[in-house]
Amino acid sequence: MEKFKTIPIAELKKSLDYNPETGIFLRKIDPSVRGSLRARWGNKPTSPNPNKHGYLLVSVGAVQFLAHRVAWAIHYGEWPQGQIDHINHCRSDNRISNLRVVNDAGNKKNMSLRTDNKSGCAGVSWRENRQKWRARIHVDGKEVCLGHFENKESAIAVRAKALKEYQFHKNHGNPSHDNPRNNRERPGSRRVGNAAPYPRWRGNHRWRAGIRSHVLSGRWLDCEGSMSKGLVVLAMLAFRKEQQP
């Protein structure tokens, strides 16, 4: 079984609030933080970064966790024993109603349509050597050929019947709208669905500029620890100095 990072649930609840209806996390601010910093950071949504697979990450202290696993842990009071499946295939939708615990086999029965699919239906492809449409399905790690057909509609119908027979989820084969492979418009940036891209800063000057812009836009909600807070303060002072005539 794949191992995931965990910490005590009490630590999660001390740092984060989770809204199961919206899937949004709110950052709890330490009572010692006062004044303008508290007003800027307190009770505001976090800005989770996506990993390379498009799943959102939230930070607790200096450690990042998969947001959907944190959502489950906070809502149910225990870490999920298995994988978390996004039912509607939207990897940024962490509402509790969109999450379910499954094993690896169960997760593979609710997979998104592959980005390289050309037929528009998972498991259906054109066989050039036979000049026919082939239908197939993978069950328990094994490929089952469902036959070759003169037209695509017949192949799709047989495939749909097999999905019900092998108890696949009804959403299996639907496209994913926030798969990173579908968002290649801007090389060098990470993008999830229609969300704004997260820049990969290169060089100290870009990094400092990114800190300043994130402070002004309130996107440093995930920063914790004295070092990170110190960087934010320095960035604010630098920006204030630049604005002076």
N, C-alpha and C positions, 0 to 999 in steps of 0.2 A: 504493500500500500504506500502511496506517495506521502511523504512527510511534509507537514506544513508548520510554520512557526506559530507558536502560541505563547500567551502570557496569561496571568490570572485575569479572570473576567472583571474583577474589581478595578484593576488598573485601566481596562478599557473604558469602563463606565466613569472613571474619575477624569478621563481625558476627553471623552466623546459622548455626545447625545445622538441618538439615531431615531429618525422618524420612519416607522415602517410603512406609512402610507405613501411617502414620497421617495424613500430611499436615500434621503439627504442626511449627511452628518453635520452636526454643529460642534465646534471646538469649545470646550470648557476652558476658561481662563483661570489661572492660579489666583487666589484671593490677594496675593501680595502684589499683583500687577495693578497699578492704579493709573488714573489720569487718562491722557489721550490714547495711550497704548491699549488700555482696557476698552475704551470706547470704540477703538478701531477694530479690535479683534473679538470682543466678547459677543457671544450668541450669534455668530454669523456662520454661514455654511463654509465648510472646508473646500479646498480646490484640489481634489484628488488627481494625481498624475496617472496616466495609463502606462502599463508595461508594454513590452513589444507585442504581446498577444491581444492588446486592447482591453484588458481587465484593469479596473481602477485600483489604485493603491492609496491607502491612508496611513499616516504616520502616527505612532504613539512613542513619544520620546524620540530616539534616534533610529527606531526600527520601523520599516514599512511592512504593512500587511495587506493582503488582498481584501478589498472593501466588502465583497460579498460574504466572505467568511467572518469578518468582523460584524457585519450586520446580523448574521445568524447568531453569533455568540452573544451579542448584546440583547437581542430580542428574546432568545430562548434560555439564556443563562448558561450555555455550555457550547463548547466548540463543536462543529459538525464532525460526525464520525464517517467520513467519506468525502466524495467530491460534491461540489455545489453546481447545479445545473441552472442556467438562466433559461427559463421555460420559453420565453418569446425570442430567444437568440440575441437579445440586445444586451451586450456585455456591460453597458453602463447603467442599466436599469436594475437597481438594487432594492426595489421594493420587496418586502418580505413575501408578497403574494407571487412574485416572479421567481422565487428561489425554492429549490427542493434538493434534498440530500439523496444522492444516488451512488451506486458503485460504478466502476469503469464501464461495465457492460450496459448499465442503464443510461449512462451519459452518452454512449455511442448510439443509442436508440432515439436521440433527439439532437442530431447534428445539423448544422447549417449546410445549405447548398454550397458546394465547392466553388471557388472563384474561377476555376478553369473549366467548369461545366459548360458545354455548348448546346445541350439539348433543352435546357430549362427544367429538367426533371432529374433528381438524383437517382443514380442507378440505371439510367437509360442512356445509351450511346450508339452511335452509328458505326457499324462494322464494314469497312471499305472492302475487305476481301470477300465478304458474303453479300454485300449490297443489301443488308438488312439491319433492322434496329435490334439491339440486344438489351435485355432486361436482366439485372442481377441484383443481389442483396447480400450483405455481409451479416452473418449471425454467429456470435460467439467466436469471432476471429476467423471464421471460414467463409469463403465466397460461395454463394449458391447461384448457379445460372438458372434463370427462369425461362429462357428460350429466346429465339430469334424471330422477328416479325416483319412483315412487309411494310407496315406503317407504324409511325411513332405512337399513335393513339392506343393501339393494341398493346404495345410494350408498356406504356404508362399505366393502363388499366390492370395488367397482370402485376406490375410492380406495386400498385396501390393495394391490391388484394393481399399480396405477400406481407406488406407492412402491418395490416390488421392481423394476419395469421400469426406473425411473430411478435405481436404486441409492441410495435414501435409507437412512439408518441405521435400524436396527430400533427405536431409542428415539425416533425422530422423532414428535412429537405427544403424547408423555407429559407430564403436568403437572410443573411445577417447584415444589418444596416450599419454596424459600427466595427466591422472587421478591419484591422489596419491594412490588410491587403487590398481592400477596396478604396483606400484613400491614399493615393500616391501622387497627388497633385503637387505637393511641395516637398522635394527631397530635403533631408536634413531636419525634418520636423515630425512630431508625433501628432496624430489626429485621431479623434474618436467621434464617429458620426458627424454631426454638424457643429461640434464644439470647436472652439478656437485652438489652433495648434500650439503645442508646448515647445518652445525653441530649445535646441541643444546648443548651449553657449560654448563658444570656442574662444579662448583668450581671456585674460583678466579684465580687459576693458569692456568686453561684451558682458562678462559676468557681473561687473559692477553696474553697468547700465540696466541689466535685467533685474538686479536687486532693487534699484531705485524705482523702476517702473512697476514692479510687483508690490512694493510698499505703497505707492500711490494708488494702485488699483485694489488694494486690500487683499492681494492673493498670497500674502505671507502668513495666512492663517494656520498653516501647517508647521510653522517654525516653533520649535521648543528648545529649551536648554539655553544656558547663559551665552554660549558662543554665537548661536543663531540670533538671539535677541540683540547681542552686541553689534553684529553685522547690520541688522536692520537700523539700529540707532545711528551707526556711522553713515549708512546710506541716506537716511533722512537729513542728517547734518550736512552731508556733501551736497545734496540737492538744494537745501536752503541757502547754502553759501553761493551756489551757482545762480540763484534767483536774485541775489542782491545786486543792486546797480553798481 
